[in-house]
Amino acid sequence: MFFWLNPFYVIYGLFRRLDSGRPFIKCTDSGVRFIEAKSSKCLDDFLEDIKKDSSLLRLLFLNQTSSMLGADQWPIIFLKTSHPAQ
């Protein structure tokens, strides 16, 4: 993944906060989290299901960040990929 992101070095940082509460980006090499998921449906079918039940939209986004990361450890980008469940 490093080679994919190399041209976009700005996103390697983490969101941090100064003591004053002002947010800033600390440039590190840990600003991307990669999440892998399994699905029994292709994206087209899943998007059709979302049209019928919008509550499924929450499955597209990571919602566990508060328990996984400290308040000053938020990466700029989360990448989530899915592959067929077997």
Backbone hydrogen bonds in HBPLUS format (Angstrom, degrees):
<---DONOR---> <-ACCEPTOR-->    atom                        ^
c    i                          cat <-CA-CA->   ^        H-A-AA   ^      H-
h    n   atom  resd res      DA  || num        DHA   H-A  angle D-A-AA Bond
n    s   type  num  typ     dist DA aas  dist angle  dist       angle   num
A0004-TRP N   A0001-MET O   2.97 MM   3  5.17 124.6  2.28 103.0 117.8     1
A0005-LEU N   A0001-MET O   3.10 MM   4  6.41 153.5  2.17 157.2 164.7     2
A0006-ASN N   A0002-PHE O   2.89 MM   4  5.84 129.2  2.15 148.1 161.5     3
A0008-PHE N   A0005-LEU O   2.72 MM   3  5.21 147.5  1.82 120.3 131.5     4
A0011-ILE N   A0008-PHE O   3.06 MM   3  6.10 159.2  2.11 134.1 136.5     5
A0012-TYR N   A0009-TYR O   3.14 MM   3  5.55 165.6  2.16 116.6 119.0     6
A0031-GLY N   A0012-TYR O   2.65 MM  19  3.97 108.5  2.16 116.0 119.9     7
A0014-LEU N   A0026-LYS O   2.97 MM  12  5.35 148.9  2.07 141.3 147.5     8
A0026-LYS N   A0014-LEU O   2.90 MM  12  5.35 161.9  1.94 161.4 159.5     9
A0015-PHE N   A0074-TRP O   2.72 MM  59  5.30 165.7  1.74 171.1 167.3    10
A0016-ARG N   A0024-PHE O   2.84 MM   8  5.41 166.8  1.86 166.7 167.4    11
A0024-PHE N   A0016-ARG O   2.87 MM   8  5.41 153.1  1.94 144.0 146.7    12
A0018-LEU N   A0022-ARG O   2.86 MM   4  5.32 166.7  1.88 148.4 150.4    13
A0021-GLY N   A0018-LEU O   2.78 MM   3  5.17 160.1  1.82 114.8 121.8    14
A0077-ILE N   A0031-GLY O   3.37 MM  46  6.61 169.4  2.38 163.5 166.1    15
A0033-ARG N   A0077-ILE O   3.09 MM  44  6.55 158.1  2.14 151.0 157.2    16
A0079-LEU N   A0033-ARG O   2.81 MM  46  6.17 167.7  1.82 168.3 172.6    17
A0035-ILE N   A0079-LEU O   2.72 MM  44  6.02 161.3  1.76 164.0 170.5    18
A0081-THR N   A0035-ILE O   2.93 MM  46  6.44 154.8  2.00 159.9 166.6    19
A0037-ALA N   A0081-THR O   2.71 MM  44  6.01 145.0  1.83 152.9 164.1    20
A0083-HIS N   A0037-ALA O   2.98 MM  46  6.53 142.9  2.12 144.6 152.5    21
A0039-SER N   A0083-HIS O   3.00 MM  44  6.09 151.1  2.09 144.8 149.5    22
A0085-ALA N   A0039-SER O   2.82 MM  46  5.16 144.6  1.94 121.3 125.3    23
A0046-PHE N   A0042-CYS O   3.04 MM   4  6.31 162.3  2.07 156.2 161.9    24
A0047-LEU N   A0043-LEU O   2.86 MM   4  6.06 161.2  1.89 157.2 161.5    25
A0048-GLU N   A0044-ASP O   3.09 MM   4  6.34 146.7  2.20 142.1 151.0    26
A0049-ASP N   A0045-ASP O   3.02 MM   4  6.36 151.2  2.10 146.4 154.1    27
A0050-ILE N   A0046-PHE O   2.99 MM   4  6.36 146.0  2.11 146.1 155.7    28
A0051-LYS N   A0047-LEU O   3.25 MM   4  6.57 142.1  2.41 137.9 146.4    29
A0051-LYS N   A0048-GLU O   3.15 MM   3  5.24 126.3  2.46  95.7 109.0    30
A0052-LYS N   A0049-ASP O   2.99 MM   3  5.21 130.1  2.25 100.5 113.6    31
A0053-ASP N   A0049-ASP O   2.88 MM   4  6.16 148.8  1.97 149.0 159.2    32
A0056-LEU N   A0053-ASP O   3.12 MM   3  6.07 169.7  2.13 127.3 130.3    33
A0057-LEU N   A0054-SER O   3.06 MM   3  5.58 160.9  2.10 114.1 120.0    34
A0059-LEU N   A0056-LEU O   2.95 MM   3  5.63 157.3  2.00 120.2 126.8    35
A0060-LEU N   A0057-LEU O   3.06 MM   3  5.69 161.8  2.10 118.3 123.7    36
A0061-PHE N   A0058-ARG O   3.35 MM   3  5.68 158.4  2.40 106.9 112.8    37
A0067-SER N   A0064-GLN O   3.19 MM   3  5.78 134.4  2.41 114.1 124.4    38
A0068-MET N   A0064-GLN O   3.18 MM   4  6.31 138.9  2.36 146.9 158.5    39
A0068-MET N   A0065-THR O   3.13 MM   3  4.95 127.7  2.42  92.7 107.0    40
A0069-LEU N   A0065-THR O   2.89 MM   4  5.69 162.3  1.92 158.9 159.3    41
A0073-GLN N   A0070-GLY O   3.06 MM   3  5.18 160.3  2.10 119.4 117.7    42
